[in-house]
Structures are given as C-alpha cells and as structure tokens.
Amino acid sequence: MILDTGRMFRGTSGALGRGIYFAGSPEDTERKAHHRGVILECRVYLGKIKRLSACDGTVTFSLLDHEGFDSVLFTGFPSGPEYVVYNFDQVEPVGPVNPQAAELRPSPFPLILWGPPGTGKTTTLVAAIRQVLSLGDVHVLAAAPSNAAADLICERLRVAGVGPAEMLRLNAVMRNPGDVPTTVLPYSKRSLAGDFEIPPLDSLMKFKIIVSTCSTSGYLASRGPLPGWFTHLFIDEAAQALEPEAFIPVTVLEPGGLLVLAGDHHQLGPVVRSPVAVKYGLDVSLMERVVQRLTPVHSRVFTLTTTYRAHPSIAKLYNETVYGGILQCASPSTSYDMLSWPGCSVDLDGNRQPVIFHHIESQESRTKGSPSWVNQGEVLQVRAYLRQLVAFGISPQDVGIISPYQLQCKRLRIMCGGEEFPAQVGTTELFQGQEKRIILISTVRSRCLSEVPQDLRCALGFVGSYKRSNVAMSRARSALILVGNLRLLSMDAHWNAVIRIAKRRGYCCGADFVLQQPRVVDDGVHVAQQAGANEEAVGRPWRDFE
C-alpha cells in the first residue's frame, strides 16, 4: 500500500502512541526490525524536535503542533533512540533498500493540485516552487504543454524574486525570439546569431529552476543521464497535456523525486483529432487518469475551492453544474463593475445581474465542403450587444468573443473590424487559461427539432462536451452574454441544467422558448432518444470537425 499510494501510514500503537517511528541510522534500522521484511528508505521532515525519554501514549500531531514542535526524539528504547512523526505529509517513501524486497519497485502517485476556474492555481504552484527552493539542495523542473503557460510560470517566478542566475527558461531552438515576452527573454540562453540554444549539461545543472514546455524538456534527457537530476517536477495545465507528452519531463526526474500535476480535469483536455487515438484513450490526460484512480477526495489531491475571478451570478452557472457547489466565491470589487450597465438582466428580486442568455433561432449555414458552421443572425445580435458596450465606454481589450466554429469566428472578426472594435475572437481552445472582463458567446447551431436526431450524430459545437462549455462560461469576470438557440442547447444535459438556472433567475431574454428534455448526455457519448431514432453512441465526434 505504501509503494502504491506513495503515503506512509501511522501505526496503531507504540511507546508514544499512533506515530511513524524511524531509527537514527540504516544500521539501527536493520538491528531494530522485528521482522525481516521490507525496509523502506524515506525522506522525513523532522522540523523542531521535542525530546522525550518516558512512554506517553497520548502524544498526537495536534498536541505537538500546539506546543510548537514537529516531531519527537524518543530515547527510552533499550535498542536505541527513534524519531517519531505523526503527520504522513512529513514522510516521503523513496523505495525498498533491502535484498528481500528486490522484486518491489517504488511507484508513488504524484501530488495533484486541482484548480477550478479563478482559484489561483498558477499562483499556488509558483508559491509551492518558492517553498521548495528554501529547502536547500534542490533542482526544480517546471513544465507546461504550451509556451504561453511556461512563459507565465517564468514571469510569475520573476515577479516573486527569482533571478536569471537561478532560473533558465529553456526554449526550443526553432522558437521565434519575437514570440517570447520581453520580461522572459533575460532568462533564456541565445547564440551570437540571436537564436535560442541549449546549454551544456554542466551549465544546466547550475540552475535551481528550469522552465520549459513538456516536449522541449526532451532536450534535457538528451544532455544528461536518465533518470535525471531534478528533485521536483511541477507540470502546470497538466489536464491539457497528452499523456505521452507529460511523461517526457518525468524521464528527467531523479528516482524518488516529487511530481506535482496542476490543472483542472473539468476543463478542456488534450486535443486529439484521430478517432483511433481517442479509441485507445489518448484524449484522457495523465492528471485525469490519476484523479480517476485516486478519486478527488484522496489525501494526495489538493483542491482549491475559493474562486477569485467572476461575479457570483456568473460563477454560479458552472459551480452548481460542474463542481457540485464546492467553490466559495470571493469575487473582488472589480467583478461588480458592470452592474451599472443598462443592458444587465434584472432578477426576480429586482436586482441587476451581469448575465444574459439571449434566445434566437436564426438560420445556420455552411459552405459546400466545409465542416464549419456560421450563423449570421447571431453575428448581428452580438454586434448589437457590442454597440451597447461601446456606448457604455467598454474598450476592446476588455472583451472576448467565443464561438466553437472557425467560420463563425471569422465572421465575428470581420464584424468587429467593421465596428472598429478589435476585440479578441476565437474558439474555446484559444481562451483556455485566459480571462476577460466581458465574454460574449455565440453557440451557432440552430437546427429544426425534427432534424436533431440525425444531427446528434454530427458535431453540435458546445453540445455534448461539458468541458468546452465550462471553459467558455468561466472566462468572464464581470459580465457574460450568451447568444444562441436555447431550445436546442437545452437538449444537452449540461446546458439544460445551466439554462434552468438562468431561466429561474431571470437571465433569459429574446424570443420565448420551451426547455426540452435532455437527449445528449455525457462528455464522451452522444445519445439520440427521439421517437423513431435508434439509440447510437458516438465517441466525441465533434473532434472530427473542429
């Protein structure tokens, strides 16, 4: 159990109660062992030590902590002294060291930092790295699946006071230096020609922290021996990384090194377009697979439950439908700055709310041979809201426009250009990891209900993928405006729950509509249950289209 979970367990009794007892040396361990079984090497945090010589079965972690101690040195055993700790987080099992356990291999699970939207996941990760650096002789690798995420880690560590002498931002040699933030460039190594370069091994090992993408960390494996020399590995946005991609930096972690996976498995996962790859599970990240094995309530899964991003009315939409209401809203004052906008909804209690769900049943279309869809009626409705925002004094930098289809995004960019309002426009994937003061969403699809059973076998954009809709809605800080066919969306189980909240609280406007019974369920399976339609399950077919 210890090797499988990476967690040491307290004993049921002892001279000092239910603790974890350690001899002072490997020789003492061999002599003291009552049974010639597995002997484990562990890293133990002793901290401030209390000395005791008499047996006392009442000692607990809480009692020690109240007295200002972290561990006990017990000198009352005839066989020699032993150290005792009471918190399993103070112990990290490394692996078996005796010949009797040669067939065993350490397989500790990583630590999981689960950070739902706006909970400060990257901030927490950076704080953890800073704490690790204070331990002394450590080497940290911080990785992420994208350059943008890796640059953000480097920038946050720079702000926290880490200098170029301690940290290296390792870039792929083919990366364009013009794409790197100016604040990050001093942390990179470049040749006389200005291109990025990979330092030799002896230079690499002088840095306390190396920051790179998961794939670029392969350069480290090519420069040094495997396994590597890093004591700690932090992977940010781990829920977005392909499982093989995440294992690249793992190869340069030293035996017994600590792996921390940070992300949110309820947001977009790895982008996998091949049906064969999906069939064999490559669309499930390493982080999600580990959480599925451990369960979210496991002691190695640390969940951030306070969200600091969105207005409570916005956060409620995804908190109740995706996160089971676990998030506590600590919205800053800036999240309330759209309540004076005349376009706000008015809830049943007469209070202004910055959430609008606009129902519209305009015609969708696509060009011949194109898998992407466009809805001009929704483009015009988004334009109407943009004009209201411009009249209110909103700047383009504060606005993000999301649609699941590239063709609709193209039309929306053209519209913004015509309005001389260069807001950021893109698909959900573009906005993951970002936030905007105001988010507008165009859902596009608007099929007749008689066509839905057939259409469920095709791509419906947001429908059938709660992770995409979760990301789209959780980007907004101060205002969320959704334009789409709410009747069609309500055929999806997740959207049905969201729209029910919006309708119950008075956020819906536009034409009247009737909520449908959900006919699309689960993120991975689309099911048609219309009379006359055969039930059919199709694994994430939207990936074939966008």
N, C-alpha and C positions, 0 to 999 in steps of 0.2 A: 504493500500500500504506500509506503514511504517513497519508493522509487517511481511508482506510477503517478502519484499526485504531486511529488516534489515537496511534501509537507511532513514535518516531524510531528509525532503525537505525544501528548503527555502520558505519563504512567498513571496507574490507578491508585498507587500508594507509594510511600517512601519515607525516609527519615525526616524530610522536610515537606511532606505532602505530595500532591499530584504535580510533579515537575518533570523536567527533562534533564537528566543527570549526565555529566561529562567528566571523564578523568582528565588529569592535567597534562598527560603526555600519551603518545601512542603505546609506549611500553606499559604504562599504568593501565591503559585500556585493555591490553592483552592479558594482563595479570588479574584484573578485576572481573573480567567477563565470567559470568556464572555458566554460560552455555557457549560452546564453541560453534556459534552460528555466524551470521553475517555481522561484520564490523563495518560501520559506516564512517567515512570521513565527512565532517560537517564544518561549515563556517558558522561561527557563533558570535553574536553581538552580546558582549558582557556589560558594557557601559560602566556605570558606577556600581561597585561591588560591595555588598554587605557581608561581613564575616560572622559566621555562627559556628559554635562548637557543640551545642546541645540539640538533641532532636526536637522538632517542633512541627507537628503535622498541620498546623493552622496557617502556615505561610502560603500566600496566594500572590498573583500578579498585582491585583488591586492594592493589597496591603503594602507590597514593596513600592509600588508607584506612589502611593500616598506618603511614604517615608522618604521618597526621593532616590530610590535605588532601582537598578535594572536587573540585577542578578545576585546570587548568593555564592560565597565560597564556604563550603562546609568542611570543617577539619575534624569532625567527630568520628569518621570511619577509621577502624584499625588498619584497613588496607591502604589508607592514604586519602588525601583531600579530593573533593569533587566540586565542580561548578554546577549550579542549578539555575535554570531559567524556566519561566512559566508561560511565556508567550511564544507560540510556534513561529511568529513572524521574525523572531530573533535567531532562528535556526534555518540554515540553507543546506540541505543534504547534497553532498557532491557525488558520492558513489561508494561502493564497497571497496575495501582495501585489502581484505584477507583472501588467501587462495581458495577457501571453502566457498566463496561467493564469486568465483571466476566466471560462472555462467551468467551472472547478472550484469546488467548494464544500466547505468543511470538514465532515466527518461523523464526528467521533471517537466511538468507542464509550464508554459510561460505564465507570467502575470498578465492579466487583461485589464486595461483601462478603458471602460466603456463610457463614452461621452456623447450623449444625445445632443441635439442642436442647441447651441448657445450656452453650453455648460462649462466652457473654458478648458476643453480637452488639451489643446496645444499649450496653453498657459500652464496647466498642471504638469504636462510632460516636461516642459522646459524647467520648471521648478524641481522636478524629480532629478533631472540631469545635474542641476546645480548642487543638489544634496549629495549625489553620488560623487561628484568631484571633490567634495570635502572629506571623503573617506581616505584620500591619500593616493596610494599607488594603483590607479585605475586607468583603463583605456576604454573610452565610450565610442560606439558607432551609432549615429542617429541616421536612420534611413526613412525613405518615403517612396511611394510608387511614382511620384511626379516631381519634376524640377521645381514647380511652384511651391509644393509642400515642403520640399527640402530647403529651398531658399527662405521660406518663412521660419523654419526652425533656426536656421543660421542667424537670421535677422533678430529673432526674439532672444537668442543667446547673446548676441552682440549688445542688445539693449540691457541685458542682465549683467553685463560687465565682462564677458569672456572676450579676450583679445586675440589677434591673429597669431600670437606666439603659442597659444594653447589650442586653437581650433583651426581646422582646414576644411574648406568647402571644396570637396572633390568633384570636379566636373568631367563629363565625357570629353575626350579630346576634340570631338567634332562639334561640340556645342558652340553656338554663336555667342561671343562675349557681349554683344549688344542686347542679348535677351536676359542678361543677369542684372539684378538690381545693383545700382551703384554702391549701396551700402554693403553688399555682399562681396563685391569684387576684391577688396583688400584681403579677403580670407582665401582666395584662390591662387593657385600657382600657374604662372603663364610663362611661355617661352619668349625669347627675344623678338620673335615674329608676332607676338601677341596672342598666340593660340594657347589653349589650356594644355597642361601637361601633367603627367603622373609622377610624383617624386619617387626616388628610390626607397627601398624598404627601410633603411636606417633613418631616413628623414621622416617617413610616415610614422614610425614608432615613437617619435619625439612628441607628437601631438597628443594631448589629453582627449580631444574630441575630433572625430572626423564625421562630416555630414555629407551624405550622398544620396542619390536615388538607389533603389534596390538593385537595379540592373548594373549601375555604374560601380557598385561595391564589388562586382566581379573583378575589377582591376586589382583590388586588394588581395584577392585569392591568387591572382597571377604573380603578385610581387613577393608573397611570403608563403610560409608552410601552412598546410592545413592539418588540423584545425588552427584557427588564427590566434591572435594575441589580445583580442578585446574581452574585457571582463564583463561589459554590459552592452546590450544591444537594444535600442529603442526603435520601433517601427511605427511611425505616425501614419494615419489614414490606412491602417492595416486592413480594414474591411474592403478597401478598393483594390488591393493588390492581388494579382493572381497567386495561387498557392505556390507554384514553382518559382515565381518571381520573389516571393517572401523568403524562400529558402536560400537564395543567393547570399544575402548578408549573414544568414545563420551559419554558413560554412566557415566564416572567419571569426566565429565566437569561440573562445577557449573552452575546453572541457569544464563543465560545471558553471560556465558563465550564465548570467541572468538575461533572459529575453523578456521584453515588455512589448506587448501588442496594444496599440492605442487606436481607437476608431469607434464607429457605430455600425453594427451589422444590420441595423434597420434602415440604413441609407443605401445608396447605390453601391453595388458590389463590383467585381471585376467585369470589364467589358469583354464579352465573349460572343463572337458572331457565328462561330462554327457550330452547327447542330450536333456534330459528333462530340465536340469538346463539352457542350452542355450536357449531353447524354452521360458522359463519364465524370461529371461533377466539377469541371474546371471553373464554372461560374460561382462556386462557393469558395470564399476566401479561407485562408488558414485561420484567421481570427474567428470567423463564424463557425468553422468546423470545431475549433477548440471549445467555444462557448456552448455549442450543442452537446459536446461531450461532458463538460463540467456542469452545465446549467448556470444561468445568470446569478444564482444565489450562492455559488461556491465561494469559499474564502479567498481564492486566487483571482476572483473577478471583482474589481473595484468600480463601482458605478457612481458617476457624478450626477446628482439629482437636482441641483439648483441651476436653473437656466436664467441667464442674464441678458438675453437678446430681445425677445419680442414682447409686444404689448400682450397682457394676459388674454385678451379675446382671440388673438392670433395663436398664441401658444396652446390654448385650449383645444383647438382643432386637431392638432397632432398628439398632444399629451394624452387625451382621452382615447383616441382611436388607434394609436401605435404603441404608446408607452404605458398604457394601463393606469394613467393618472399618477405616476410616481414622481413627476417633475414638480418641483416647487418654484414658482415664478418670483424672481427678484428683479423685475424689469427696472432699468434706470429711467430717470425722468425723460431722457431723450426718446424713449419708446412711446411717450404720450403726446409728442409734439404735432401729431396730425389730427387731434381731436377737435381742433378749431376749423378744420377744413369743411366747407359747406357740403361736400359730397358724402360725408360719413353716413353710415347707417344709424338708425335710431332703434334701440332695442325695445322690448315690451314694457320696460320700466321708464322709458323716456330718456335713457342715457345714450349719448353719442358713442358709437363704436367704429373703429377703423377697419372694418371687414365688410366687403361687398361681394356677393355671389350673384352675378348678372346672368339670368337665363335668356338665351337667344337660340332660335332654331333656324339659323341661316344655312344656305346651301354650301356643302363641302365639294371639292373637286380636285382632280389631279390630271397632269398632262399624260399623254399616251406614253407608256413605257417607263413611267416614273413611279416608284413605290411611295413617294412622299405626297402629303396632302396639304391643301390650302383652303382657307375659309375667309373669303373677302368680307363677309358680313361681320365677322369677329374683328378683322383688321380695322374696320370703320368704327366699331364700338370701342376698341382700345384707343383709337385716335381721339374719340370724344372724351374719354377719361383723361388722356394726356393733356388735352386743351384745358380741362378744368384744373389740372395740376399746375400747368404753366401759369394760368390766371392766379393761382394761389401763391406763386413765387417759387415753385419747386425747380431745382436745377437738374440737368440731365444726369449728373454724377450720382444723384440720389435714387435713380430709378433703374430697375432691372425688369426686362420683359422676357418671360419664359414660354416656350411652346415646344411640344415633343417632336415637331416635324421641321426638317431643314427648310422646306419650301415655304412654310408659313413664317419661319424666322426671316427668310429673305424678303418676303413681302412686308413684314413688320419693320425691317431695316430701311427699306425704301420709303415706307410711310414716315418713319422718324426723320429721314433725310428731307422729305418734303415739308415737314413741320419745323425743320431746322432745330431739332431736339435730339441730339446724338446719344440717346440712352443705350445702355448695354443690352443687346438682344442675343439670345442663344437658347440651346436646348438645356435640359435639366443637367446633363453631364457637365456643361460649361460652368454652371453655377454651384456645383457641389463644393463645399468648403468656403463659399463666399456668403456675404450678407449685404442687403441693401435696405435703405430707409423705406422704400416703397417697392413692392413687387406686383407686377401685373402678369396674369397667366391667361393664355389663350389655349383652350383644350382642343379646338379644331373640329373633332369628329361630330357629325350631326346626322347620322343615318336615320331613315324611317324605321319605326319599330318593327315593321314587317320584314325588314332586311337584317335585323340584328342577329337572329340565329346563325345565318351564314357568315355575318361579319365577325362574330366572335371567334371564328377560326382564323381570322386575319389580325392585323395589328390595329389596336384601338388607342395607341399612344399611351396615355396615363392609365387607361383601364387595364386591370389585371396585373398591375405592378405597383403595389402599395409603396414600395421603396421610392419609386420615381415621384409619385405624388407627395410623399412625405418630404422629400428634398425640396420640391418646388414650393410647398407652402411654408416651410421652415426657414426660408431665406429672408423673409420680411422682418423688419424691426418695428416700424411704426404704422404701416398700412398694407393690407393685402386685398387685391382686386382680382377676382376670377371671372372670366367671360367664357361661357360655353353652354352646351346643351345639358342642363342639369338633369333633365329627364333621362337622357341616355346615360350620363355618368352614374345615376343612381342605380343602374343595373349592375354596377360593380359593388361588391360587398363593402370594400373600404370606403369608396366615395359615398355610398349610401349612408354610412354612419356619419361621415363628415357633413353631408348636406342636411341630414336630420338635425344636427346641432345648429347649423347655420339657419335653417328654416325655423327651428324652435326659438332661436334668439333674435329673429327679425333681421337677419343679414341679407336675405334674398330679395332681389328686385327684378324688373323686366317683366316678360310675359308670364302668365300663370302656367304652372306645370303640376303634374301629379307624380309623386315618388313611385318608382317601380319596385317590384320585388327583385332582390339581387340575383343575377344569373351568371355573374362572373365572380368566382371565388378563388382565393389563394394567390400568392405571388407567382407560383410556378405552374399553375394549372388554370386553364380557361374552360369553363363548362357551360354548354348551352342546354337549358332546361325548358325551352319553349315547346309548346304543344306542336307535334309534328316534326320536331327536330331530334335527331339521335344525339344522345349524350356523347360528347367527344372531349378528350383531354389532350391538349397540345402544350408541350413544354416551351414556355416563353417564346412564342412565335414572333413577338414584336422585335426581337433581336435581328431577325432576318430582314427587317425593313428599315430600321433606323440605327 
